């Protein structure tokens, strides 16, 4: 009975964890591997199983979330395919750099420091930009279909405007009224792929802000397109690990059961939550992740195991807070709309 109780408790934990990550996954377009894999490692699973099961979970959740974003018209397939091409090339180069650093015995320390500074840097930048109101706030979702191009022109970041000004043929028309050079898209994709391959992560926390701040794609479309790309990268990665026995279905199945609902909730939230709020939540999520990774690295250096537990609690705590904020903002936005049971604003 004790074993059964433990098994049921672990099952419930994985379902709840999957629900939590599913909300974040669908809302931000992030792979979630930086949450799942560390959690499984702290729970005592072998590295191969933790990474492989994490990738399999990411693949399954990305399919669910991408379908929801597709229903909302927030996936740019043309951009997604181009990003896959550039990212694949970048990942290969990043992998070669890692192999060279491993020969020098410098890979672990350099990658860890890069991860912390990049995660924290992007989080601080996105939060700052959103808090100061750069881009004029969110998208008017009720008028999006009729004034998508006008709303886009007001919200586009200055960096993206500069990149779009380099009109090097061929020019590509994207969703949201975006026109940008093919070479600029491939360049951004290669750079994000390089970082992904170098740090060994899915790269959602790099690609999503890159699609918005560098290419100028509206945030909801950036999230949906990033998820579309993760379907392929996560699928290939999980298949590779599965061939070596690195995917544990007893872990993946309950995680996916929980995330099936969470991913659809998170995906739907992108159409009702103000765009500036998405950026604020995204930035805070990355800052929490950077702090958690930093604490874990301190534990690795000092050999104090309690830091691993603190790191896990920081990850879970920040994920819980941000996902709760997403759900709360979504409910509030829906209640404020006329005809939803609440008094319409006068």
N, C-alpha and C positions, 0 to 999 in steps of 0.2 A: 504493500500500500504506500510505503514511504517513497519507493522508486516511482510508483505511478503518480503520486502527488508531485514529486519533483519534475517529472516529465510534463505533466499538465501545467505546472507553474512556468516551466521553460517555454512551453508552447504559447501560453498566454502572453509571456514577456515578448516573444518574437512577433506575435500578432500586433501587440500594442506598439512596439518599436517600429514595425512596418507601417502602421497607420501614421505615426508621427513623421517618419521620413517621407512617406508618400505625399503628405501635405506640402512639405518643403520642396520635394522633387517637382511636383506639378506646378508649384508657384514660381520657383526660381529657375527651373531647368537645369539644376545641378544634379550630377550623378548620384551623390549620396554615399559614394565609396569611402570618402574621408570620415563618414560617421559610422558606417557598418563595419568596415575592416578593423579599425582600432577597438571597437566594442567587442568583436569576436576574439581579438588577440588577448585582450584583458580577461575575457572569460575562459581563456586557456586553450582555445582552438589552435592547431598548427597554422603557421603562416600561409602555407599553400591553400589550405581549406578556407582560411579567413579571406584571402584575396580572391580566390576563385568563386566562393559563395557570394561575396560582395559584388563581383562583376555580374554574376548570374541574376542577382536581385536587381541590379541596376538595369540590366537588359529588359527584364520582365516589366519593371515599373515604367521604363521609358516608353515601351509599347503602349501601355495603358494611358499614360499622360499625353503622348503624341496624338493618339486617337481623339482625345478630348479637345486638344488644341486644334486639331484638324476640323472638328465640328464647329469650332468658334472662328474658323478662318484665320488662324494665327500661325500657320506653317508655310514658309516659303521654300518649296521643294527645289527650285532652281538654285537658290542661295545655299541650301543644305548640301546639295550634291557638290557644288564648287568648294564649299568648306571641307567636305570629306576628302576631296582630292588634295587640297593644300595641307590639311592637317596630317594626312597619312605620310606625306613627304617629310613634314616637320618632325613627326614622331620618330621616324627612322634616323634622322640626323641627331635628335636628342638622345636616342638610345646609344648611338656611337660615341657621343660625348661622355655618357655615363660609363661605358665600357673602358674608355681611355682613363677616366678619373679613377676607376676601380684598380687599374694597373698601377696607378700612382699611390693608391691607398687613401685617396682624398674624397671619394664619392659620398660616403655617408654624411660627413660633417658639412660639406658644401651644399648638398641637396637639402639637408635639414634647415640650414640657415636661409637658403633661397626660398624654401617653402614658407617659412615663418614670415620673412620680410615681404614676400609677394602677396601672401594671403592677407597679412595685416595692411600692407600698402594699398591694395585694391579695395579692401573693406573701408579704410579711412577715406580714400578718395571718393568712393561712391557715396558714403554717408555724408561727407562734406558737401559734395555737389548737390545732393538731394536736400540737405538741411538749409542750404543758402538759397534754394529755390531756383537754381539754374535750369533753364528750359521752360520756365513758366508754369510749373505744376504738371498735373496729370492730363490725360487724354479725355476729351469729352466723348465717352463711349456711346451715348445716345445719338450723337451726330456723326459718328466715325465714318459710316458708310457714305454720307453725303459730302463730308468735308475732310476726308482723310489726308489729302495732299496739303491742305492749308494748315491743319493741325500739326502735321509732320514738320512743315517749314518753321513753325514757331518753336517746336520742341527740340529740334536737332542740335546736338552739342557743337561748339565751335570747332573742336578737333575734327569731327566728321565733315563739317562744311569745308575745311581746308583739304581733307583727303578727296572729297568729291570734286573739288575744283581742278584737280589734275585729270583732265579729260584725255587720257591715253587710250586710243581704240584697242579692242572693241569695248563699247560702253554697254553695261548690263542694267536693265530695268528690273527693280525689285518691288516687292509689296511695300505699301506705305508711301508710295511716291518717291522712292529712292532710285537715283541713277548714278552709278559709280563704275569706274574702270574695272574690267576683269582682273587686271594685274594687281590692283589694290586689294581686291577680295582675296586673291590667291596669296598675296603678301601677308595679310592679316591672318589668314588661315595657317600659313606656314609658321608664322611666329608663335601662334597659340599652340600649334602642334609640337613645335620645338620645346616649349616649356612643359607641355604635357608629357612628352617622351622623356625629358630630362628629370622630371620630378616623379614620374611613375603614377600619375593620377589621370582621371578621366578628362579633366580640364574644363568642366562646366563652369567653374567659378572664374575661369579666364575668358572662355568664349562668349558667355552671355554679356558681360560688360564690354567686350571688344566689339561685338555686333552692334551695340548701341552707341558707344562713345567713339569708335573708330570708323565704322561703316555708316552709322546713322539710322539703323533699323529701329522702329518703335519697340519699346520694351516687351510688350506682349508677343510680338512676332519674333523678337530675339529669343525669348524663352522657348516658344514653340519650335523654332528652327533648330535651336541647340538640342532640344530633346530628340528631334528627328535624327540628328547626327549621332547622338548617343545610342540610338537603336542599333546602328551598325558597329560602332566601336565597342559597345558593351557586348553585342552578340558575338563578335569575333573573339574578344578576350575570354568570355565565359566558355566558348566552345573549346578554345585552346586548353584552358585549365581542366575542363571536363574530361578531355582525352587522357589527362594525367591523374584523374581521380581527385581533383581539387574542388569539386562542387558537391556539397552535402545537401541533398534535397530536404532532409529533415530540418535544415535551417532556412533554406530558400523558400519552401512552400508556405510556412506560416508567415514569413516576412511579406511575401507577395499577397497573401490573403488580406493582411492588414492594409498594405499599400494600395490595393485595388480601389478601395474607397477613398483613402487619403489622397492619392494622385488625382482623382477626378475632382475632389473638393478643391485642392490646390490649383488645378488647371482652370476650373470655373472661376476661382477668385480673381484671376488676372483680368477678367473682363468686367469686374465690378469695383475692384479696389483701385484707388487713385494711383497713377503711375509713379508719382513721387514717393508714395508709401512703399511701393514695391522696391524702389531703389534704397530707401532707408533700411527696410528689413533685411535686404540682401547684404548691405554693408555691415550691419550689426552682426549678422550671421557669420560673415567672414572674420570679423574681429574676434568673435568668440572662438572660432576655430583656430585662429592664429595663437591665441592665448593658451588654448588646450594643447596644441602641438608644442609650444614653447615649454610648458610644464612637463610634458612627456619627455622632451629632450633633456631637461634638467635631471629628471629621474634616471635617464639612461647614463648620463655622465657621472652622477653621484652614486648610482647603484641602489638608490632608495626606492623600493617598490611602491610605496604609498603614493608617489607622484603619478604612477600609472592610473591608480584609482581616481585621484583628483582630476587628472586629465579627462578620464571618461565621464566623470560627473559634470565637468565643465561643458563637454560636448553635448551630453544629454540635456543639461540644464538650459543651455542657450538654444538648442533645438526646440525644447518644450516651450520656452518663452516666445520664440519667434513664431512658431506654428500656432500658438494660442493667439498671438497678436493678429496673424493672418485671418484666422477664423473669425475673431471678434470684429475686425475691420470689414470683412465680407458681410457679416450679419448686419452690422450697422449701416453699410452702404445700401443693402437691399431694403432695410426697414425705412430708410429715408426716401426711397423712390415712391412716387405717387402710385396708388393702386395696389400697394402691398400690405394693406391692413393698418398702416400708420398714417396719420394726418399728413397731407401734402403740404410742403412749405408754402407759406403765404408771401 
